[in-house]
């Protein structure tokens, strides 16, 4: 009887000790998890810089920009130019298409820069360059690409954001732009030229320019190539920069964004300093007077960013 009781007691002691050790380990793990969690949840989720998350957040931001003065005015100009009723084209698609155009174009607010690269007509090289970015400066480019690469990057991202019928168009043997093919609810098909660089264009030419006739090309094939997977991981500083830039500039008017594009390009090319570009932006802001809040904010943000970069 003694041996049996001793065996039961020893077993009970082992079970109790095991339970204690398990409780200690669980408590320690929970404590560590709480340390790793921030106000927005686990650190692993907060640091998710995959392409899929970037696209999702850009779509969310596009939705929030639908009411901005720049977007509304641009859409009205677009539908009027093509004699379309506003309800014949999905406004949400237009906002995504225009937002990513202003972001990814040469000297747009994601700081792309045009140069001859002799790379294939896809965006693979851009993603390789972006993957190596460790620090981001508003006064320097994030990647360099030729016109066909810029157009492929744009078409790829628009497609990932859920808008169909964006492809590449060759207005000349040595030049490429993107084209968005719109199928209105009523009326003929519309081809919208999306010039991701200013090659062969003037300062007044921007989204939906009429300088190139997209009907000269028999077919605009939708860009369906997956240049990188949704799991592609961007450096966190670059990921954050892209989203901040959308917040700063996404709601501004076509005219203001075109002005800022040329100022940004001038800084990239060292045509003027960041301080000089800031002064020009502030003068244009003053000239607007009590203009749209989004335009005033965009010009102010640009000036502050350029001065901040110059002071480093």
C-alpha positions, 0 to 999 in steps of 0.5 A: 500500500505504501509503494502504491501511495508513493507512486500516486503521490510522485505522479501527482507531483510530476503532473503538478510540476508540469502544469506549473512549468506550462503556466510559466511558459505560457505566461512568458510567451503572452508577455513577450507577445504583448511587448511585440504588439503595438497599438495596431496589433502584432508587430508582424502585421504592422510591418507587412510591406507586401505588394498585396497590402500596398495595393489594398491600402492604395485602393482604400485611399483611392476610395477616400479621395473620391470626394476630393476637389482634384478628383471631382474636377478631373473626372468632370473634365474627362467626361466632358471631353469625351461627351460621356454622362458621369454615370456611364463610367465607374468613378471608382475606376477613374480615381484608381487610374488617375491616382496611380498615374500621378504616383508612378509617372516620371517625376510623379509623387512616388519619385520615379525617374526616366532615363534610357535603360535598354530594359525589356518592356516590363517593370521587373527592373523597377521592383529590383531597384525598389527592393534595395532601397534603404533610405528615401529622400523626397529630393531623389528618385526611388528608381530609374526606368524607361518609358516602356518600363514606366508604362508597364509598371503603371499597367501592372499596378492598375490591374492589381488594383482591380481595374481592367483594360489597361495596356501598352501603346507605341505612338512611335517606334521608340516610345511607349505610353499606357492606354486605358480602354473604357467601355461606357455603359452607352456609346462607343469605346474610349481609349485614354492615353496615359503618358507615363513620361513627358517624352514628345509632350509639352507642359500642358499635356497630361492624363488623356492627352490628345497628342497621341492617337491611340486608334493608330494601333489596331489592338490595345492588349491588356497588360496581364503579366505578373511582374512580381507576386503579391507576396513581394516584400518592399522595404518598409521605409519605401512602403511608408513613403508611397502611402504618405505621398498619396496622402499629401498629393492624391487629392490635388488638381491636374494643374497643381500635380503637373506643376509639382511634377516639373518642379520635382523633375528639376530637382532630380536633374539638378536644374534647381535646388530643393530650396529654389523649388520650395520657393517656386511652390510657395509662390504658386500657392500664394497665387492660388489665394483661397483656392482648393484646400487640396492644392494649397496643402499639396504645394505647402507639403512639397515646399516643406519636404524640399526644405527638409531634404535640403537641411539634412 
